[in-house]
């Protein structure tokens, strides 16, 4: 909770309960769902708790009294996940009935249509500005939706196995997904296009998240016990023309003004490399990345950043 050192513990006995982390004493009576509680989340302002349950519902509770604030937020199957919007005024829930739903906390009423997948929706999260929702599903897709209208904003983001986890970067520009195959991937939050190749955490990969700066992610695999940290700093735009020229020189080809493929000589790459490596300052993002890429692999650090 925001103003108190509280934790909320969920239980297979059908209840959740708020505890004072300093004293170990309960703050509320049990929050009773009547079936296994899957998830409990505090609202960002600390006033409320939302729980999701196998009794086909989510519910909002007063964090201090344990009294229900809404009627049950009803689905047609187990509710796998629920969480608040950044302004604490809405809740998004994800269910085994193949839908996610957005609800108004004040009234407990749904906002817009159901967000539909072909199979169980494992998780649904708001963007940091609250304007979008991203959902992930056992149908091997993630989807981005308008949080007001429920409109799908991009094509489905396809994966090679069921998708279990998702989060936004703090600047809301990127989305990170993780799936059962042990891979994670970064996506553009505006277009739904991939920004990286698959990041392989190994067998049984389950989860990945950003660090507080958004420049690194950590991914973990529960079968092989390996945790990996990846450098994924956001690339600023616009991309400088010289960096595009470097990319063409590395690839050895470019498109001519007539749209034809032409070869780029090795000499051009050597010239760009010499100019970059002669710089003594750390430079901007693209200078640092290029200097690192062109340096002797046996001498350069593990990361350009």
HELIX and SHEET records of a PDB file:
HELIX    1   1 UNK A  241  UNK A  251  1                                  11    
HELIX    2   2 UNK A  266  UNK A  277  1                                  12    
HELIX    3   3 UNK A  285  UNK A  294  1                                  10    
SHEET    1   A 3 UNK A   6  UNK A  10  0                                        
SHEET    2   A 3 UNK A  15  UNK A  20 -1                                        
SHEET    3   A 3 UNK A  31  UNK A  32 -1                                        
SHEET    1   B 4 UNK A  37  UNK A  42  0                                        
SHEET    2   B 4 UNK A  48  UNK A  53 -1                                        
SHEET    3   B 4 UNK A  57  UNK A  62 -1                                        
SHEET    4   B 4 UNK A  73  UNK A  74 -1                                        
SHEET    1   C 4 UNK A  79  UNK A  84  0                                        
SHEET    2   C 4 UNK A  90  UNK A  95 -1                                        
SHEET    3   C 4 UNK A  99  UNK A 104 -1                                        
SHEET    4   C 4 UNK A 115  UNK A 116 -1                                        
SHEET    1   D 4 UNK A 121  UNK A 126  0                                        
SHEET    2   D 4 UNK A 132  UNK A 137 -1                                        
SHEET    3   D 4 UNK A 141  UNK A 146 -1                                        
SHEET    4   D 4 UNK A 157  UNK A 158 -1                                        
SHEET    1   E 4 UNK A 163  UNK A 168  0                                        
SHEET    2   E 4 UNK A 174  UNK A 179 -1                                        
SHEET    3   E 4 UNK A 183  UNK A 188 -1                                        
SHEET    4   E 4 UNK A 199  UNK A 200 -1                                        
SHEET    1   F 3 UNK A 205  UNK A 210  0                                        
SHEET    2   F 3 UNK A 216  UNK A 221 -1                                        
SHEET    3   F 3 UNK A 227  UNK A 231 -1                                        
SHEET    1   G 2 UNK A 253  UNK A 255  0                                        
SHEET    2   G 2 UNK A 261  UNK A 263 -1                                        
END                                                                             
